[in-house]
Amino acid sequence: MIKPTESSSPVRRHPLNTIKKAPERPKHNKKGAGAAPERLF
């Protein structure tokens, strides 16, 4: 439903895209994102 959109929308507005390319900040995805890393990964 929102797969093609959530790939560009959330990744742009959400800081999740940062942890995606920079796995050196694994604590950020836990702090800033609660259920976001689940659907992102």
MARSEDREN-278064 format. One record per atom (N, C-alpha, C, O, CB): z, x, y; atom name; residue in three letters. Coordinates in pm, 1 decimal. Glycine has a CB too. Layout:
<atoms>
pz, px, py, atom, rest
Z, X, Y, CA, ALA
...
</atoms>
This chain:
<atoms>
pz, px, py, atom, rest
0.0, 83.5, -119.5, N, MET
0.0, 0.0, 0.0, CA, MET
0.0, 88.3, 126.4, C, MET
-93.1, 83.5, 206.8, O, MET
123.0, -95.2, -0.5, CB, MET
106.9, 169.1, 142.0, N, ILE
112.4, 257.2, 260.6, CA, ILE
104.0, 403.2, 216.3, C, ILE
160.8, 491.7, 280.3, O, ILE
243.6, 232.7, 343.1, CB, ILE
33.2, 427.2, 107.3, N, LYS
28.4, 566.3, 55.7, CA, LYS
-55.0, 655.4, 148.6, C, LYS
-7.6, 761.6, 189.0, O, LYS
-31.2, 569.4, -88.9, CB, LYS
-175.9, 616.0, 182.9, N, PRO
-261.2, 698.3, 269.6, CA, PRO
-203.0, 709.9, 409.8, C, PRO
-222.2, 810.6, 477.9, O, PRO
-402.4, 639.5, 276.7, CB, PRO
-132.3, 606.9, 451.9, N, THR
-73.8, 609.1, 587.1, CA, THR
54.2, 691.4, 589.7, C, THR
74.8, 772.8, 679.7, O, THR
-45.0, 465.9, 636.2, CB, THR
139.0, 669.9, 491.5, N, GLU
268.5, 741.5, 490.6, CA, GLU
245.6, 891.5, 472.6, C, GLU
335.2, 971.8, 498.4, O, GLU
361.2, 687.5, 377.2, CB, GLU
127.9, 928.2, 429.2, N, SER
99.0, 1071.5, 409.8, CA, SER
73.0, 1138.4, 545.3, C, SER
96.4, 1258.1, 562.0, O, SER
-24.2, 1091.1, 314.9, CB, SER
25.2, 1060.8, 639.7, N, SER
-8.6, 1118.6, 771.1, CA, SER
93.9, 1076.6, 876.4, C, SER
129.1, 1155.0, 964.5, O, SER
-150.9, 1074.9, 815.1, CB, SER
141.4, 952.5, 866.7, N, SER
235.3, 900.8, 968.3, CA, SER
372.8, 968.4, 958.5, C, SER
412.7, 1039.8, 1050.5, O, SER
251.3, 748.2, 952.9, CB, SER
444.7, 946.8, 849.2, N, PRO
579.8, 1003.5, 834.3, CA, PRO
577.9, 1155.3, 842.2, C, PRO
668.3, 1215.9, 899.7, O, PRO
641.7, 959.7, 701.7, CB, PRO
478.2, 1215.1, 786.2, N, VAL
471.5, 1362.4, 786.9, CA, VAL
458.7, 1413.6, 929.9, C, VAL
502.3, 1524.5, 960.8, O, VAL
352.1, 1412.8, 700.8, CB, VAL
400.4, 1334.8, 1014.7, N, ARG
376.6, 1378.9, 1154.8, CA, ARG
503.9, 1352.3, 1234.9, C, ARG
548.7, 1441.3, 1307.2, O, ARG
252.0, 1303.4, 1220.1, CB, ARG
562.3, 1236.7, 1225.4, N, ARG
680.1, 1200.5, 1305.8, CA, ARG
807.3, 1251.0, 1238.5, C, ARG
904.6, 1283.3, 1306.7, O, ARG
687.7, 1046.9, 1326.5, CB, ARG
807.8, 1257.8, 1109.4, N, HIS
928.5, 1303.6, 1037.7, CA, HIS
926.7, 1455.5, 1018.8, C, HIS
821.4, 1513.5, 992.3, O, HIS
939.6, 1233.6, 899.8, CB, HIS
1039.7, 1518.0, 1032.1, N, PRO
1051.1, 1664.2, 1015.9, CA, PRO
1037.2, 1705.1, 869.7, C, PRO
1054.0, 1821.9, 834.8, O, PRO
1185.8, 1714.1, 1071.2, CB, PRO
1006.2, 1607.1, 784.5, N, LEU
992.8, 1637.6, 640.7, CA, LEU
878.6, 1736.6, 618.3, C, LEU
884.5, 1820.1, 528.1, O, LEU
968.0, 1507.4, 558.7, CB, LEU
775.7, 1726.3, 700.5, N, ASN
659.8, 1815.7, 685.1, CA, ASN
704.2, 1961.4, 700.4, C, ASN
641.3, 2052.0, 645.9, O, ASN
548.9, 1781.2, 789.5, CB, ASN
811.8, 1983.1, 774.2, N, THR
859.8, 2120.9, 793.9, CA, THR
915.0, 2176.8, 663.5, C, THR
883.1, 2289.3, 625.0, O, THR
968.3, 2126.2, 904.2, CB, THR
997.3, 2098.4, 596.2, N, ILE
1057.6, 2146.2, 470.7, CA, ILE
949.7, 2155.0, 362.9, C, ILE
963.2, 2229.6, 266.0, O, ILE
1173.9, 2051.7, 424.6, CB, ILE
843.0, 2077.9, 381.2, N, LYS
735.3, 2081.0, 281.7, CA, LYS
665.6, 2218.0, 282.5, C, LYS
642.6, 2277.2, 177.0, O, LYS
632.4, 1967.7, 309.4, CB, LYS
632.9, 2266.6, 401.0, N, LYS
565.6, 2397.6, 407.9, CA, LYS
670.0, 2509.0, 409.9, C, LYS
640.6, 2621.2, 368.7, O, LYS
473.9, 2406.8, 534.3, CB, LYS
790.3, 2480.5, 456.6, N, ALA
895.4, 2584.1, 461.2, CA, ALA
1011.7, 2546.5, 368.3, C, ALA
1109.6, 2486.2, 412.3, O, ALA
947.3, 2603.3, 607.3, CB, ALA
1000.6, 2581.8, 241.5, N, PRO
1105.9, 2550.8, 143.0, CA, PRO
1231.5, 2633.7, 166.1, C, PRO
1328.6, 2623.4, 91.1, O, PRO
1054.4, 2574.6, 1.1, CB, PRO
1228.7, 2715.2, 269.8, N, GLU
1346.4, 2799.7, 296.4, CA, GLU
1456.0, 2715.8, 362.7, C, GLU
1569.5, 2761.7, 375.7, O, GLU
1308.4, 2921.6, 387.3, CB, GLU
1423.0, 2593.0, 404.6, N, ARG
1526.2, 2507.3, 467.7, CA, ARG
1552.5, 2385.3, 379.9, C, ARG
1520.3, 2273.7, 420.8, O, ARG
1482.0, 2462.1, 611.3, CB, ARG
1608.5, 2402.0, 263.4, N, PRO
1633.8, 2290.3, 170.4, CA, PRO
1751.8, 2205.2, 216.3, C, PRO
1764.7, 2089.5, 176.2, O, PRO
1660.3, 2343.7, 28.4, CB, PRO
1838.1, 2262.6, 300.6, N, LYS
1955.4, 2187.0, 348.3, CA, LYS
1913.2, 2089.3, 457.4, C, LYS
1982.0, 1990.2, 481.5, O, LYS
2065.7, 2283.2, 401.8, CB, LYS
1802.1, 2116.0, 522.8, N, HIS
1758.4, 2027.0, 631.9, CA, HIS
1710.5, 1892.6, 574.8, C, HIS
1742.7, 1786.7, 628.7, O, HIS
1644.4, 2094.1, 715.4, CB, HIS
1635.6, 1897.8, 468.2, N, ASN
1582.2, 1774.8, 408.2, CA, ASN
1697.3, 1686.5, 361.0, C, ASN
1685.7, 1564.0, 357.5, O, ASN
1486.7, 1807.7, 289.8, CB, ASN
1810.2, 1751.1, 324.2, N, LYS
1925.6, 1673.4, 276.3, CA, LYS
1998.1, 1609.9, 395.8, C, LYS
2045.9, 1496.7, 388.2, O, LYS
2023.8, 1764.2, 194.4, CB, LYS
2004.9, 1683.4, 503.2, N, LYS
2079.1, 1635.8, 621.3, CA, LYS
1995.9, 1532.4, 699.7, C, LYS
2040.3, 1419.6, 720.9, O, LYS
2116.9, 1755.9, 713.8, CB, LYS
1877.8, 1571.4, 741.1, N, GLY
1795.1, 1482.3, 823.7, CA, GLY
1734.6, 1369.0, 741.8, C, GLY
1719.9, 1257.5, 791.8, O, GLY
1683.7, 1561.5, 891.6, CB, GLY
1699.7, 1396.2, 617.0, N, ALA
1636.2, 1292.9, 535.1, CA, ALA
1726.8, 1250.6, 420.1, C, ALA
1783.5, 1334.9, 350.6, O, ALA
1502.1, 1342.9, 480.5, CB, ALA
1739.8, 1122.1, 400.8, N, GLY
1824.1, 1072.3, 289.9, CA, GLY
1736.4, 1036.7, 171.2, C, GLY
1744.3, 1100.9, 66.4, O, GLY
1908.0, 948.3, 333.9, CB, GLY
1652.8, 934.5, 186.8, N, ALA
1566.1, 890.8, 76.7, CA, ALA
1423.7, 937.7, 102.2, C, ALA
1332.5, 904.8, 26.4, O, ALA
1570.2, 736.3, 60.4, CB, ALA
1404.8, 1013.8, 207.7, N, ALA
1269.9, 1060.7, 242.3, CA, ALA
1220.5, 1165.7, 142.5, C, ALA
1107.4, 1155.4, 94.8, O, ALA
1268.4, 1119.1, 384.8, CB, ALA
1301.5, 1265.7, 109.8, N, PRO
1258.8, 1371.2, 16.4, CA, PRO
1223.6, 1312.7, -119.8, C, PRO
1145.2, 1371.3, -194.5, O, PRO
1369.2, 1477.3, 0.7, CB, PRO
1280.9, 1198.2, -151.6, N, GLU
1253.0, 1136.6, -282.6, CA, GLU
1108.9, 1087.9, -289.8, C, GLU
1040.9, 1108.8, -390.3, O, GLU
1349.7, 1019.2, -309.4, CB, GLU
1062.6, 1023.4, -184.1, N, ARG
925.7, 970.1, -187.2, CA, ARG
826.1, 1078.7, -144.4, C, ARG
706.5, 1067.2, -171.0, O, ARG
913.1, 845.1, -94.4, CB, ARG
874.3, 1181.2, -80.0, N, LEU
783.5, 1287.7, -37.9, CA, LEU
753.0, 1379.5, -155.3, C, LEU
638.7, 1419.4, -177.6, O, LEU
843.9, 1368.3, 79.2, CB, LEU
857.4, 1411.5, -229.3, N, PHE
838.3, 1502.5, -343.4, CA, PHE
806.7, 1421.9, -467.2, C, PHE
787.0, 1478.8, -574.6, O, PHE
963.8, 1590.5, -366.9, CB, PHE
</atoms>
